[in-house]
Structure formats: structure tokens, C-alpha cells
């Protein structure tokens, strides 16, 4: 099964990692935490989408929580002046769409 959301996640992981290079120049801790969180989105989503029942929901919930962590990390990076507002808004929107899609997949009626 190939879902577009997985391609979107992989693309977004790459974009966030590139932003983390810029963030790391000013705040290496924030950069590392954001990289761990965005990786967690991808890995937990991949695992959850191939799991069944309770494990599926648990992994997708973990992916969504990590996505929300990335969103806040991006907003913090913007507030601190590490990233420009346009870049932050664009990536927050991308990650938010991923979280929303994962929510639909986790809680859709079967």
C-alpha cells in the first residue's frame, strides 16, 4: 500500500532537516530536538500505517504528538529570529496538514 502522506512526510522531513542546519548555528539543542521529533513523525507514521487496531492508533498518536512538537519548534525558531516568518508559516502549514491527515487515518470509522 502506497499512501501519498508517506511521500509528504519524507519530503517534509528533508525540509525540516535543512532548516535545522540554520537553527543549529544559533541553538544546537533546539535543532537536535526538532530533528528527533520530525524523524519520529515519519517513523511512527510508517509503523502505524502498517499496524492493526490499538498499535495503529498508538503509533499514529505518537506521530501526531511529534508533529505538534515540530510545529512549536518551528514557531520558537521563528520567534528567536533563527528562521524568517514566511518560512516558518510555510513549514508549520505542511506539518499541520500531515498531523491532520494522520488524525483522519487514526480515527476514521472502519
C-alpha positions as CSV (number, residue, x, y, z in Angstrom):
1,X,0.0,0.0,0.0
2,X,1.4,3.4,-1.0
3,X,-0.1,6.5,0.6
4,X,0.7,10.0,-0.6
5,X,1.0,11.0,3.1
6,X,4.2,9.0,3.4
7,X,5.8,10.9,0.5
8,X,4.7,14.2,2.0
9,X,6.2,13.2,5.3
10,X,9.5,12.2,3.7
11,X,9.6,15.5,1.8
12,X,8.9,17.5,5.0
13,X,11.5,15.6,7.0
14,X,14.1,16.7,4.4
15,X,12.9,20.3,4.5
16,X,12.9,20.5,8.3
17,X,16.4,18.9,8.5
18,X,17.6,21.6,6.2
19,X,16.1,24.3,8.4
20,X,17.7,22.6,11.4
21,X,21.1,23.4,9.8
22,X,20.3,27.1,10.1
23,X,18.8,26.7,13.6
24,X,21.9,24.8,14.8
25,X,24.1,27.8,14.2
26,X,22.3,29.6,17.0
27,X,20.7,26.8,19.1
28,X,22.0,23.3,18.7
29,X,19.7,21.9,21.3
30,X,16.6,23.1,19.5
31,X,17.9,21.8,16.3
32,X,18.6,18.3,17.7
33,X,15.2,18.1,19.3
34,X,13.4,19.2,16.2
35,X,15.3,16.6,14.1
36,X,14.4,13.9,16.6
37,X,10.8,15.0,16.6
38,X,10.4,15.2,12.8
39,X,12.1,11.8,12.4
40,X,9.6,10.4,14.9
41,X,6.8,11.7,12.8
42,X,8.0,9.6,9.8
43,X,9.0,6.5,11.7
44,X,5.9,6.3,13.9
45,X,3.6,7.1,10.9
46,X,5.2,4.4,8.8
47,X,4.9,1.9,11.6
48,X,1.3,2.9,12.5
49,X,0.1,2.7,8.9
50,X,1.2,-0.9,8.7
51,X,-0.1,-1.9,12.1
52,X,-3.5,-3.1,13.3
53,X,-6.0,-1.9,15.9
54,X,-4.6,-0.5,19.1
55,X,-1.0,-0.4,17.9
56,X,-2.0,1.5,14.8
57,X,-3.7,4.2,16.8
58,X,-0.9,4.4,19.4
59,X,1.8,4.8,16.7
60,X,-0.2,7.4,14.8
61,X,-0.9,9.3,18.0
62,X,2.9,9.4,18.7
63,X,3.5,10.7,15.2
64,X,0.9,13.4,15.7
65,X,2.4,14.4,19.1
66,X,5.8,14.6,17.5
67,X,4.3,16.7,14.7
68,X,2.9,19.2,17.2
69,X,6.4,19.3,18.8
70,X,7.9,20.2,15.4
71,X,5.3,22.9,14.9
72,X,6.2,24.5,18.2
73,X,9.9,24.2,17.5
74,X,9.4,26.0,14.2
75,X,7.4,28.7,15.9
76,X,10.1,29.1,18.6
77,X,12.8,29.3,15.9
78,X,10.9,32.0,14.2
79,X,10.3,33.9,17.4
80,X,14.0,33.7,18.2
81,X,14.9,35.0,14.8
82,X,16.6,31.8,13.5
83,X,14.1,31.5,10.6
84,X,12.1,34.1,8.8
85,X,8.3,34.3,9.3
86,X,7.4,33.2,5.8
87,X,9.5,30.0,6.1
88,X,8.0,29.3,9.5
89,X,4.4,29.7,8.3
90,X,5.0,27.5,5.2
91,X,6.5,24.7,7.2
92,X,4.0,24.9,10.1
93,X,1.3,24.6,7.5
94,X,3.0,21.5,5.9
95,X,3.4,19.8,9.3
96,X,-0.1,20.7,10.4
97,X,-1.6,19.1,7.2
98,X,0.4,16.0,8.0
99,X,-0.9,15.9,11.6
100,X,-4.5,16.4,10.4
101,X,-4.2,13.6,7.8
102,X,-2.7,11.2,10.4
103,X,-5.6,12.1,12.7
104,X,-8.1,11.2,10.0
105,X,-6.3,7.9,9.4
106,X,-6.1,7.1,13.1
107,X,-9.8,7.8,13.8
108,X,-11.6,7.1,10.6
109,X,-14.6,4.7,11.0
110,X,-13.8,1.2,9.8
